Amino acid sequence: MLGVLLLATAVSACGQGESPGDSTGKDAETSAFPVTVSTKFGDVTVPEKPQRVVALGWSDAETALDLGVQPVGVSDWLDFGGNGVGPWAAGEYTESPELVGTNEVDYERVASLDPDLILNTRSDGSREKHETLSKIAPTVGPPPETVPYGTSWRQQLTLVSQALGKHERGRARIAEVERTFSEALDQYPELEGRTVGVGGYYSGKYGAYLTGDSRVRFMRELGMNNKPEIDELGSGSFYVNISRERLRVLSADLTVVFAINGSPEELRQDPLLNRIPAAQEGNLVILDEPEVVKAFSSGSAGGMEYALQQVAPAFAKHVAAS
């Protein structure tokens, strides 16, 4: 569970808020129920339009907010504090949610919120946890055949929008994000087809993200491919530890590294990191702004858009020439 831990460190009497919308749209959403959502644990039926949503999965809260629904309980996976979401979504709340834990869910607290829907779409995929949550309220878990925390941003938007009765809005949001990345690739065509290695640094140790992880998916949206030698190091997960002796495996046409709950200065001063080929050839990017790191790691539509504005120019500047 080390990879999972790397970036994770009073009940209102009224129902959750929604973004303003015309009554016709709201009536259409209500008439969509009941809805059935296919998940790793089978079909989940949401009988009525949810009024009190608890969002437990990585970026589930941001995704619900993106669709105009304010959860009453959330998990703060990226240690934002406050309302448990990044600055790109913080203004979406009119009333603060209750924080209910990340790896160790406080089931009693979740139940006390009286939810009628629980979102856990990007999670460890624990059947035991799913069954416990399902006794509280209909619980939408990960899609079939995904590794722990491997739900893509498209899958997450699809699952959450279906469960909330906002499928069309979800599809439109997916198209919008795809268009944003397409425009970025048009602006930085030098990224397309190049290899990338994405690494994290935590408590003096390095690791690499595998295909299926949200950070690698971010790079794929920019036309890049995870270095095959990295993916060969592990399977069935999204992250693999790398010994200092094998650190050069991160070296690719572009290498992106960031410190997790630490100082980027440690990376800049690490003589071993500075000796890998990517560093020697000017193809190493160290992400040093904490909120950019969290946005890059969020795997949410809003977080990726926020990160894209910050990192795409640096990636294009440092990628190896073809």
C-alpha positions in Angstrom: 0.0 0.0 0.0 3.0 2.3 0.0 2.1 3.7 -3.4 -1.4 4.4 -2.2 -0.1 6.3 0.8 2.3 8.4 -1.2 0.0 11.2 -2.0 -2.6 10.6 0.7 -1.7 11.5 3.9 -21.6 19.0 12.0 -23.9 17.2 9.6 -26.1 19.7 7.8 -29.8 19.3 8.2 -30.3 20.3 4.6 -29.5 18.3 1.5 -26.5 18.8 -0.7 -26.3 21.9 -3.0 -26.4 21.9 -6.7 -25.3 24.4 -9.3 -28.1 26.5 -10.6 -29.9 25.1 -13.6 -33.2 25.4 -15.3 -36.1 23.4 -14.1 -36.4 21.5 -17.3 -32.9 20.1 -16.9 -33.5 19.2 -13.3 -36.8 17.4 -14.2 -35.0 15.5 -16.9 -32.3 14.4 -14.4 -34.9 13.3 -11.9 -36.8 11.3 -14.5 -33.7 9.4 -15.4 -33.9 7.3 -12.2 -33.6 4.6 -11.3 -30.2 4.2 -12.9 -27.9 1.2 -13.0 -24.1 1.6 -13.0 -21.8 -1.3 -13.9 -18.9 -1.7 -11.5 -16.1 -4.1 -10.5 -18.5 -5.5 -8.0 -21.5 -5.9 -10.3 -24.4 -3.6 -11.2 -25.3 -0.9 -8.7 -28.8 0.6 -8.8 -29.4 4.2 -7.7 -33.2 4.3 -7.1 -33.7 8.0 -6.9 -31.9 11.3 -7.6 -29.3 11.5 -4.9 -29.6 14.3 -2.4 -26.8 13.5 0.0 -23.6 12.2 -1.6 -20.5 11.0 0.2 -17.4 11.0 -2.1 -14.7 8.7 -0.9 -12.7 7.8 -4.0 -9.6 9.7 -5.2 -11.0 12.8 -6.9 -14.6 11.7 -6.6 -15.5 14.9 -4.8 -14.0 17.1 -7.5 -15.8 15.1 -10.1 -19.1 15.5 -8.4 -18.5 19.2 -8.0 -17.5 19.4 -11.7 -21.0 18.0 -12.4 -22.8 20.5 -10.2 -23.3 18.4 -7.1 -21.8 19.2 -3.6 -20.9 16.1 -1.5 -21.8 16.2 2.2 -18.8 14.0 3.0 -15.4 13.7 1.3 -12.0 12.1 1.5 -9.0 14.4 1.2 -6.5 12.1 -0.6 -4.1 14.9 -1.6 -4.1 16.6 1.8 -5.5 19.9 0.6 -7.1 20.7 3.9 -10.2 22.9 4.1 -12.9 21.3 1.9 -10.6 18.6 0.7 -10.3 19.7 -3.0 -7.8 21.7 -5.0 -8.0 25.5 -5.6 -9.6 24.8 -9.1 -12.7 23.4 -7.3 -12.7 25.0 -3.8 -15.1 27.7 -4.8 -17.7 25.2 -5.9 -18.9 24.6 -2.3 -21.5 26.8 -0.6 -21.3 24.6 2.5 -18.2 22.7 3.7 -18.4 18.9 3.6 -17.3 16.7 6.4 -13.9 14.9 6.0 -14.3 11.1 6.6 -10.9 9.6 6.2 -8.9 8.1 3.2 -7.3 4.7 3.5 -9.1 4.0 6.8 -12.8 5.0 6.2 -14.7 6.1 9.3 -17.8 4.0 8.6 -19.7 5.4 11.6 -19.1 9.0 10.4 -20.1 8.1 6.9 -23.4 6.5 8.2 -24.1 9.5 10.4 -24.2 11.7 7.2 -27.2 9.7 6.1 -26.0 9.4 2.5 -28.2 8.1 -0.3 -25.2 7.6 -2.6 -21.5 6.8 -1.9 -18.9 7.3 -4.6 -15.8 5.2 -4.4 -14.8 5.0 -8.0 -11.1 5.4 -7.8 -10.1 3.3 -4.8 -8.2 0.2 -3.7 -10.9 -2.0 -5.0 -11.5 -3.8 -1.6 -14.6 -6.0 -1.8 -14.8 -6.0 2.0 -14.8 -2.2 2.1 -17.4 -2.1 -0.7 -19.7 -4.5 1.0 -19.5 -2.5 4.3 -20.3 0.8 2.5 -23.1 -0.8 0.5 -24.9 -1.5 3.8 -25.0 2.2 4.4 -26.1 3.3 0.9 -25.7 2.3 -2.8 -22.0 2.5 -3.5 -20.5 3.0 -6.9 -17.0 1.4 -6.9 -14.4 1.2 -9.6 -15.1 -0.1 -13.1 -14.4 -3.7 -14.0 -10.8 -4.9 -14.6 -9.0 -1.9 -13.1 -5.9 -2.0 -10.8 -6.1 -0.3 -7.4 -6.5 3.4 -8.0 -6.4 2.8 -11.7 -9.8 4.3 -12.7 -9.2 6.7 -15.5 -10.6 10.3 -15.5 -12.9 9.3 -18.4 -14.2 6.3 -16.5 -14.6 8.3 -13.3 -16.6 11.1 -15.0 -18.7 8.4 -16.7 -19.5 6.5 -13.5 -20.1 9.6 -11.4 -22.3 11.3 -14.0 -24.4 8.1 -14.5 -24.9 7.7 -10.7 -25.9 11.4 -10.4 -28.3 11.3 -13.4 -26.0 13.7 -15.3 -24.7 11.5 -18.0 -25.0 14.0 -20.8 -23.2 16.6 -18.7 -20.5 14.1 -18.1 -20.1 13.3 -21.8 -19.8 17.0 -22.5 -17.2 17.5 -19.9 -15.1 14.6 -21.3 -15.3 16.2 -24.7 -14.2 19.5 -23.3 -11.1 18.1 -21.6 -10.2 16.1 -24.7 -10.4 19.3 -26.7 -8.2 21.1 -24.2 -5.5 18.4 -24.5 -5.8 18.3 -28.2 -5.2 22.1 -28.4 -2.1 21.7 -26.2 -0.7 19.0 -28.4 -1.3 21.2 -31.4 0.7 23.9 -29.6 3.5 21.5 -28.6 3.7 18.8 -31.3 7.3 18.0 -30.2 5.8 15.9 -27.3 3.9 13.4 -29.5 5.4 10.0 -29.7 8.2 10.7 -27.2 8.9 8.5 -24.2 8.4 9.6 -20.6 9.4 8.5 -17.1 7.4 9.9 -14.2 8.8 9.4 -10.7 8.0 10.3 -7.2 10.3 10.8 -4.2 9.1 10.0 -0.7 11.1 9.7 2.5 14.4 9.4 0.7 13.1 6.7 -1.7 12.2 6.9 -5.4 9.4 5.2 -7.3 7.9 5.2 -10.8 4.4 5.4 -12.0 3.1 2.8 -14.4 0.7 2.8 -17.3 -2.8 3.0 -15.8 -1.8 5.7 -13.3 -3.4 9.1 -13.6 -0.1 10.9 -14.0 0.9 8.6 -16.9 -2.5 9.1 -18.4 -1.9 12.8 -18.3 1.2 12.4 -20.3 -0.5 10.1 -22.8 -3.1 12.8 -23.4 -0.1 14.8 -24.6 0.8 12.1 -27.0 3.7 10.6 -24.9 4.3 7.0 -24.0 5.4 5.6 -20.7 8.9 4.1 -21.0 8.4 0.4 -21.6 11.3 -0.5 -19.2 9.4 1.1 -16.4 6.2 -0.8 -17.1 8.2 -4.0 -17.1 9.1 -3.4 -13.4 5.6 -4.1 -12.1 2.0 -5.1 -12.9 -1.3 -5.0 -11.0 -0.5 -1.7 -9.5 0.0 2.0 -10.4 3.4 2.5 -8.8 6.6 0.6 -8.3 9.6 1.4 -5.9 13.0 1.9 -7.6 16.3 1.5 -5.8 18.8 4.3 -6.1 21.0 1.9 -8.0 18.4 1.6 -10.7 17.3 5.3 -10.8 18.5 5.7 -14.4 15.5 3.6 -15.5 13.5 6.9 -15.1 15.6 8.5 -17.9 13.5 8.9 -21.0 12.9 11.5 -23.7 11.3 13.4 -20.9 11.7 12.6 -17.2 9.3 14.2 -14.7 10.0 13.9 -11.0 8.4 15.5 -7.9 8.8 15.3 -4.1 5.8 14.0 -2.2 5.3 15.8 1.1 8.9 16.9 0.9 11.1 19.6 -0.6 12.0 19.7 -4.3 15.4 21.0 -3.2 16.2 17.5 -2.1 15.8 16.4 -5.7 17.9 19.3 -7.1 20.7 18.5 -4.7 20.6 14.7 -5.3 23.9 13.8 -7.1 22.5 10.5 -8.3 19.4 12.0 -9.9 21.6 14.6 -11.5 23.7 11.9 -13.1 21.0 10.1 -14.9 21.1 10.7 -18.7 17.9 12.7 -18.8 19.4 15.2 -16.3 22.7 15.4 -18.1 21.0 16.0 -21.4 18.5 18.6 -20.2 15.4 16.4 -20.3 14.6 16.4 -16.6 11.7 18.4 -15.2 11.4 18.7 -11.4 7.9 19.9 -10.4 8.4 22.2 -7.5 5.0 23.9 -6.9 3.0 21.8 -4.4 -0.4 22.7 -5.9 0.9 21.9 -9.4 2.1 18.5 -8.1 -1.3 17.9 -6.6 -3.2 19.0 -9.7 -0.9 16.7 -11.9 -1.6 13.9 -9.5 -5.3 14.5 -9.1 -6.5 12.7 -12.2 -9.6 14.9 -12.2 -10.8 16.9 -15.1 -10.3 20.2 -13.4 -7.0 19.3 -11.8 -5.6 18.2 -15.1 -6.7 21.4 -16.8 -5.1 23.4 -14.0 -1.8 21.4 -14.3 -1.7 21.5 -18.0 -1.5 25.3 -18.1 1.5 25.1 -15.7 3.5 22.2 -17.0 3.0 21.9 -20.8 5.5 24.7 -21.7 8.2 23.2 -19.5 7.6 19.7 -20.9 7.9 21.0 -24.4 11.1 22.9 -23.5 12.9 19.9 -22.0 11.7 17.0 -24.1 14.5 15.4 -26.2 14.5 16.3 -29.9 13.3 13.5 -32.2 
